[in-house]
């Protein structure tokens, strides 16, 4: 191929499969591009970064995108417009996984807009692409000239039947009790996210170690790919302005004042922030007065250096004195109060408040028709447990308009979903409902996702959902000093501690084990002994929080709320489903309209159908049940029925004895006495008890009313 230098490297997996990395063939005008192939799955990763920095930012403007092409699986996009549109929640979650692993490895002073795009261009029904996206993105960065302190990689590690496996197939997930994605460099773990089935803390650490060994091999192959492709010199870029003299002056002038505010242990977030800001604002005003009208005051640099000073003073206070901004010790959890049944019309509700973080959570119960249909390119399913997390601007006192859910909201909701999903009853006879939990964050100062887990648990128990065990969650932080080797693990971190700390480690679980975790490491190097210590400290914190929750409601309510929908399920013969539905759906629509119910028929079983009827009262559900069971009944000669007159003729009345089944009640069979007009006795809509006398060869039914009436004495049988 002309003007083409295709470079390939292969990663051999322990199970015999091979991951192929290829560059130099596709998307060559991008600053870096790599195609990754495993089985029939292919990902195209491209990276592009602006040559000039953005002047208006003091952070890395990095955008990570993950997109799936429906053509990758030979499918058309659903909906009216047959093209891919906005990213799905699944695509957003994968993009976040990639972002969280890559972002810490760019230079701190790099300010150029950088775009990382990973696209699924060929899919495999049994090969999850999510754990491969980080590897593809890192490889593309490695063959580019963009400054990046990689490589990194991400893998899924699952414990299946007691054995750890890297990047297992979809059909193995159900047998896994640990299912996490780990991101790491050759040296250090940077990111962990996933779910577990009540496993112990030591098992999670072992899973992360196992994943890291596989990642090290994948990083080595990326270095080989970079070398084979002709290792590019990383580009020079303009560095932000610095003023070492101003920096030192700020540290000398303001260090004691910052320490004084930090040691005042102001518990209110906004008051504490205002106290810190006041020091900076007064200092800027003082400098302006000293320099006069013609003097220059570098306010942006002052902001930067003051922020760094603030961060370092607080970190040293925590490390050296073991106290935190709000006066707590390292393991202390903020005050907690909870309340359930706070919203009278919701099917279940709860408020969970921990310090200045508060979640109002609701539970809504619905039928199977309310289930979330997931129509991904590779993965399609139906979700009967849904959790949504909302983070309105007022929760932090911000004056901003409310818009659609952000990527952060989708990510936090997914973590809480993972935490609670394991304890939701799976037996449809025990839990026939589709369940939606909504967490509205009313206040936020640290770990609102963990407040969502706690409030969601309380709301589920308030609703009467028989969860197997209650779940609590806690966010852990870390402060380290590489020079002295000191470190401090913090329980229940504040928003400020998340910002100035080196780790954000969220852990959820029941009293018997972990159910979900999310960890982001912001430093180079996290020894496994520190990770194990953080998990053990988190366990004590989780147990404390769970104890506070159980003081409010100790177990799920034995019954659903009176206003919760009522659901009845029963089996029907497969060949009778058409009878229930009726021509063009007329019969099932008629039943729903008559009874005020919602009827769903599950036809996924080989030998039967399952009818699910939902209504707002048992009377309505029972009425619909009787109609459907009547449709399935076969009229028997000699049986007595309570029928309804549906038509009057000169020669008799037609009576419906079963839904859709009617027969003739001849005028001579209405009464022992002679009747001149049917209307003298019966009218349309009357209920009448009749006996089925016979069914002729054409299936016509002959009914009698008079045989059920005692014959008057002296009257001859007609």
N, C-alpha and C positions, 0 to 999 in steps of 0.2 A: 504494500500500500504506500503510495507516494507521500512524502513529507510526514510519515507517521512512524513514531518510535514507541511502540506499545511495550510497556513494562508490566510484568506480572510477578506477584509473590503469593505464596500459598501458606495458609495457617492450617496445620493438621490438628484436628480435634481428637480427644481421647476415644470417641466412639467410632472413629474411622471417617467421619465426614470431613470435608475440606472447605475452608473459606478462602475464596480467591479475591485478591485485591489487584485491580488493573488501572493503570493511568496511561495517558497519551493517546487515547482513541476517541473518547467522547468529550464534548464541552471544553475544547482546548482554549477558548478565549477567556474562560474563567481563570482567576489567579491560581486556582488549584482545583482539580477534579479527579475523582476516583469512582470506579464502579466496583461494588462488592457483590459477590455471588456466593450463595449457600443453597444447595439443592436447586430448586427452580426460582428461588427468591433472588432478585437483583435490585440493588439500591444504587442510585446515582447521587453522589454528594459533590456539591460545588461550593467554593468559597470565593468571595470577592470583597476587597476592602479598599476604601477610598484612599487616594494618595495624600490628601490633605486632611488635617484634623478638623473636627467641628470646634468652633470658637466658643459656643454657648454652653458647653457641658464640662463637668468635672468628673466624668465617669466614662467607661467604655460603652459606646453606643452599638451594642451587639444585638443582632436579630437572628434568631434560630427558627427555621421553618422545617416542618416535616409534612409532606403531602403524599397522598396515595392516588395513583391513576387507576380508574376503573378498568381501563384497557389492560392493566397488569394482570387481571384475572379473566379477561375476555367478557367483561360485563358492561352494561350501560348504566350510567348514573340514574337513580330513581328521580321521580318528580317530573314536572312539566318541561323544565329546561334541561336538556340532555347534555349537560357539561358539569364538570367539577366546579363547586362554588367555594363558599367560606369553609375553613377547616373544621372538621368535626372535633368533638371533645377528645376522642382518641388521638387524633393527630396533634392536638394541642398538648396533650399529656406527654407524648413522645418528644415533641419539640422542647418541652420543659426539661425532660431528662437529659437531652443533649446540651442544652444551655447550661444547666447546673454543673455538668462535668467539665465543660470547656472554659466557662467564664473566669474561674480563678487563675487560669494559666496564661492569660494575656498580660503583658506588662502593665503595671498600675498606672503608668502615665500615657498609655496609648489611647488616643481620642478619635481615631478615624472610624467612620461608620463601616461596620463589618457585617456581612450577610453570609450566613451558613444555611444552605438549603439541601435537604435530603429528600429524594423522591423515590417512591416505590415504582419501579418500571416493569417488574415482573414479580408475580406473587405465587406463593405455594400454599395450598390449603392447610398444610400442617406445620408450616415453619413460621413462627412469629417474627415479624421484622423489627419489633420495637427494641430488642436488645442488641440489634446490629447497627442501628442508626448512629450511635456514638462512635463506634469503630470507623464507620465510613467517613463521618465528618472529620474526625481526627486525622485520618489518612490524607484527606484532601488538604487539610491545613499543613501537614508535614511536607507535601510536595510543592507547596506554594512558597512565596517569599514573605508572607505575612508573619510578623513576629508572634511566636507562639511557643510556650515552654512545655511542649508535649514530648512524646505522644501520650494519649490516654486511650482507654477503651472501656466499654461497658459490656457486661455479660449478665444473663439471667442464670441464677443458680437455684435449683429446686432439689429438695430432698424427697425422693420418690422411693417408696417401699424401703426407707431407711438408708438409701444411698444418695449421695450428692451427684447431681448431673448438671453439666453446663449446656445452656440453650436447648432444653428439651422440646419435643413436639407438643402441639396443642393438646393432643389426645392423652398426654401424660399428666396434664395439670391437675386433674381431679384427684389423682393419687398422691399429690404432693402435700406435705404438711408445712413446708417452707417454700415460698415462691417470691424471690426478691431479685431486683436488678441492682448490680453494684458497678460503680464507676471508679476508676483508679488510674494513677500513673504507674510507672514501673516501681516507684518507691512507696507511694501512699494511697490509701483509700480516700476519695473525695466526695462520694455520693452513694447513698443506699436508699432504696425505696421498695416496699413490697408488703406482702401479707403472710400471715402464719396461722396455724391452727393450734393455738395455745401451747407454743413451744417455750422452752426455757431459755434464759438469757445466754447461757454458755453455748447452746446449739446455734443461736444466731451468730455469735462470734465465729464459730467454726465454719459456718456457711460463708461468711464474708472472707475468711482466710482462704477457703477453697476457691472462691471466685477470683481472688487476687492472684493466685498462682496462674490461672488461665489468662488473666489480663496481662501479666508480665510477658507471656509468650506472644500475645497479640501485639504488644508494644514493640517487642524485638523485631517482629516482621515488618512493622511500619518503618522502623529505622532502616531496615534492609531495602524497603521500597524507595525511601527517600534517597538513599545512596545510589541505587540502581538508576533512578530517574535523573541523576545529576544534581546532587544536593545544591539547592539554591541558597545564596547568601540572603539572610533576612534583611529586609529593607530598613534603611534609616528613616526616622520620622522626627518631626519637630517636637521637642520636649516643651512641656509647659514652663512658663516663666517661674524662676525661683529667686529668693532673696534670703540667703542664709543669715545675714545680719538681722533682718526683720524677724525671722523665725526665732533666733536666739533671744532677741529683745522681748518678744511676746512670752516666751517660756519664762524668762527671768521676772517679768513684770506681773504676770497673771497666774502663775502656778499656784501660789498660796491662796489666792482668791477662789480659784476653781476648786481647790481641795476643800476650802471652807464650805462651799455650797454642797459639794459631794458629801461631806461629813455632817451636814445638817439633816440628812435623811428625810427629805421632803417626799411624802408618799404620793401626792397628786402629780401626775405626769405633766400637765400644763404649767402648774406652778413651778415645778423643778426646771422645766425648759425655759420659762420666763426668767428665772433667777440666773441661769447660765447665760442666756442671751443679754441680760442686762449688763453683765461684766464686759462682754464684747462691745456692745453699743456705746457704753460709757468710755471705753478705751479708744474707740474710733473717734468719738467726739473730742477727746483729749488730744489725740494726735492732730486733728484738724486745727485745733486752737494753737498748738505748738508750731505747726508748719505755716499757718497764715493762709491768706487767700491764694497765693501763688504756689503753695506747697502741694506735693502729691501724696495722697494717702491711698495705698494699694488695698482697697477694701476686699477684693477677691482673694488676694493672698492672705490677708488677715483672717478671712473666713476659713480658709484651708488650714492655716497654722493653728488657729484657735481650736478648730475641730480636732486636729491631731493631738493638741495639748489636752483637751478635755478627755479624749479617749484614753490617753496614756495615764493621766492622773487617776481616773476611775479604775482602770485595770490594775494599777499598782496598789490602790487602796484595797481592792478585793484580794489580791495575791498576798499582800503583806499583813493585812489586818483581819481578813476573813469576814468583812462586812460589806454590804451592798448598798446601792443608792437609796433604797427605801428602808435601810436599817436591819434587814433580815440577815440571818447567817446563811451559809452556803446551801444548806439542805431545807431551809424553811419554806413552806408553801404559803402563799398569801391567804388571807381570810376568805372563807367560802360560805356562800349561802345559796340555797336551792329552794325551789317551789314547784309543785306540779299542779295540774288542773287549773291553770291560770286563765285559759281562754275557754269559756263555756261552750262555744259552738264547735270547737275543734274536736277531732276524734281522740286526740291526746296532745298534751302540751306541757312544757316545762321551761323554767328559767334557771340557768346555771351561771353564777357570778363568782369569779375568783379575782380578788383585787379589783382592778379597773378593766377587766375583760368580762363581757357578758354576752351570753347567747340565749335568745328566745327561740325555742325549737317547737315545731308542730309535727304531728303525725296525721296523715290522711289515709284512710283505708278505701280501696276501690276493688273493682272486679278485674278479671284477667284481661278484659278489653282495655284497661287503663295501663297495662304493662308497657314499658319502654321498648320499642322495636329498634334494635341496633343493626343498621345495614351498612357495615363497613365493606371495604374492598375485599379483604381476606376473611374477616370474621363477621358472622351474622348470628344474632341471638335475640332472645327476649328477656328483659330484665324486670323481675317482679319486686325488686327492692331498689328504690331510687332515693338518692340523697342530694339535695341542693344546698349550697352554701352561698349566702349573700353578704356582701361587705359594703354597706352604704357609707357614703362620705361622712355623714354625721357621727358615725361611730368613733371617729378620731377628731371630731371638731373641724373637719375641712369644709370649706364653702365651695362645693363642686356639684354639678348636676349629676343625677343618677343615670347611668347608661346600662347597656347590657352587661352580662357577666364577663369579667376580665379573665385572663389566663390564670392569674393567681387564684381567683375564686374557683375556677374549674379544678385547679390542682389541689386546693385545700379541701374541696368537697370530695374529691376522689380519695384522698387520704382518710377522711372520716368514713366514707363508704366502705373502704377496705377494713377499717377497724371494727365496724358493726356487722358487716355482712355475715361473718362466720356464726354469730349467735342468733340469727334470724331462723325460725323453724323452717325446715325444707319440706316437711310432709304437708302436702296440700290439704289433707283432711284436717290437720291440726291448724294450718294457717292457709286458708283459701284466698286470702287477700293479696292484692298488689299494695305495697306499702310505700308511701312517699314521706320522707323526713325533710323538712325545710328548716335550716338554721339561719336566722337573721341575727347578725352581730350588731348589738346595740351599743356596745362599748368595746374598745380594743386597746390593750396595752400589753401585748405579748400572748402568743399562742391561742388565737381564737379558734384554730382548727381543733385543738384539744378540748376547748370549751364546747365545741360542737359535738364531739364524741360523748362528753358527759351529759350535756343537755339532751342529745338524741337518745341516749340510754334511758334517761328519766322519762322522756315523752313516750317512748315505746312502752315502758312499764305502765305509765299512766293510761295509755290506750288499751291495755289488756293484751298486748302482743306477748305471747309466751316465749320471750327470748330465753335461751338456755342459761345464760349468765350475764350479769351486768358488766359493762366495760367502762373503764376510765382511762384517761390519757394525760400525759405531762410532757412539757418541753424542757429539755436539758440544754445547758450552755457550758462553755469552756473558756477559761482564760489561761494563757500559757506565757512563759517568759523563757525563750530559748537560751538566753545568756546564763540565767541562774538555774534553769531546769525546774523552776516552780510551776505548779499548775493548780487550778481550782475548778472543780466541777460544780455547776450551779443548777439547782432544782427550780423549776417553774420560773423561767426567765422573763424579765420585763422586755418591752420593745427596745429600750435603750441597750440592754444587755445583749440582745440579739445583734444589734447594730455594731456594738463595740467588741463583741466576743469573737471567738475562733471556731465556734461550732453551734449549729442548731440541730438538735437531735430530738425528734418527737417519737414518743413510745406509747403504744396503747396495749391494753390487755385486760383479761379477767383476773380473778384471784389465782387462777391456775396456770396462766401463761400468756405469752405475747400474741396479739392478733394483727398488728400492723406497725410499721416504722417508717420514718423518713429522716435521713441524716444528710446534712451538707457540711463539709469541712472547708474552712477558709484559709487554712495554713498548710505548709508543707510538713507532713509527718504527724500522724496520730497513732502512737503505740497502742497495740491491742490491749495492754493492761489498763490504759486509760479508758478505752472503749468499754472494757468489762466493768470497770469501776462506775462509769456513767450509767450503765445498764442496771447495776445493782442498786445504785442510789435512786435511779428512776423507779425501780420496783417499790422501794419504800415510799416514794412520793405517790405512786399510783394507788398503793394500798391505803394511804392516808386520805386521798381524795375520794376513793371508793367508799370508805367508811363514812365520810360526810354525806355522800349521796344516799347511802342506805339508811341514814337517819331520817330521811324524808319519805322514802318509799323503799321498802326492803325487798319486794318481789313484785312481779307483774300482777295487776289486778286480775281477779279470777274471771271477770266478765268484761266484755266490751261495753263501752258507754251506751246508754239507751238510744242515743241518736246516731250511733254508728250503723252503717249499712249491714243488713242481714244477708248471709249467703248460704245457699243449700246446694250441695253437689250430689249427683247420683248417676249411675251407669245406665246406658240404654243400649239395646241391640244395634249393631252397626247398620243393619239394613232398615232400621226405622228412623234414621236421621233425616232422610228425605221427607218422611211424613211430618216430622216436627217442623221442618223448615217450610214445607209447602211450595207450590208452584211460584217461582219468582220471589220466594221469601214471604209470601202473603200470610201464611199461617203463623210463623214466629213473630212477625210484625204485629199481627192482630192480638196475639197473646200478650205481648209487651204493652200494647196500647190499652188493652182491657184491664190489665193488672197493675200497671205502673211499675213494671220491673225491667231489669236488663238481663237478657238471656244470652249466654255464650255457650257454644257447643265445641268441645275439643275433639277433633277427629284424628289426632296424631297416634292413637292406639290402633293396633292391628285388629283386635277382636271385639272392640266396643267403641262407643262414643261416651263422652262425659259431659253431662249438662250442668252448667253453673248458672244459678238464678240469684240475682241480687236485687234487693228492694229496701225501702226505708222502714218496713215493718214485716214481722213474721206473717201477718195475715195476707199481705200481698204476695209474699214468696210462696206461701202455702197454696194460695189460689192458683198461681201459675204452675206450681208443681202438680196439682190435681188435674189441671187441664192437659199438661203434657203426658202425665201417666194415663189419662183417659184416652189420649190419642194412640197410646201403645196398647190399650186393652182391646181384646177381641170379643165382640158380642156373642153371648152364649144363650142358646134356646133354653127357656125355663127360668132364666134369671130375671130379677126385678130391678128396674132402673128408675132413678128420679130424673126425668127428662124435661125439656123445655119446648113448648109449642113454637115452631118456627114458621108455619104456614097453615092457613085454613082453606079448605076446599069444600064444595057442596057435599062431597062423599066422605069427608073425614078431615083429620088433622095430621100434619107431619110433625113428628116429635123427634128432636135430637136427643138421643140417649147417651151418646159419647161424643166427644169433640169430633165433628166432621162425619158422624155416623147417625143417620136418621131413618125412621121407618114410618109406615102408615098406621095410624090409629083410625080404623074405619068407624064411620058413624054408628054402626051397629055394635061396636066394641067399647063405646064410651060409657054407657050406662045400661042397667037392666031395663029401665023404663024407655019407652019409645021417644026418640028425639027427632023433631022436625028440622031444626037448624043446629049445626055444630056450634054456632056462636052463642046459642042459649046456654052452653056449658063452658066452652073453652074460648080463649082469646090468645092472640100472638103474645108470647112472652110469659104465659102462665107456666108455672111449674106443675108437673103432673107425674104421678107414679104409675108406671106401666110395666107389663110383663111381656117379654119377647116370646111369642107363640111359635114362630117358625121363620126360616130363611129359605127362600125358594132358590131354584137353580141359577137365577140371574142375580142373586145376592140381595134381593129385596126383602126387607124386614116387615113382618106382620106383628103388630102390637095390640095389647088389650088392656083396658083400664078396668072394665067391669069385673073381670075375674078376680081382681083384688078387693072388690066390694062385696060385702055380704048380700046375697040375693034376698030381696024382700019375700016374706012368707006368702005363699000362694001364687007367686009369679012363676009362670012357666019359663023354662030356658028357651030363648029365641035362637 
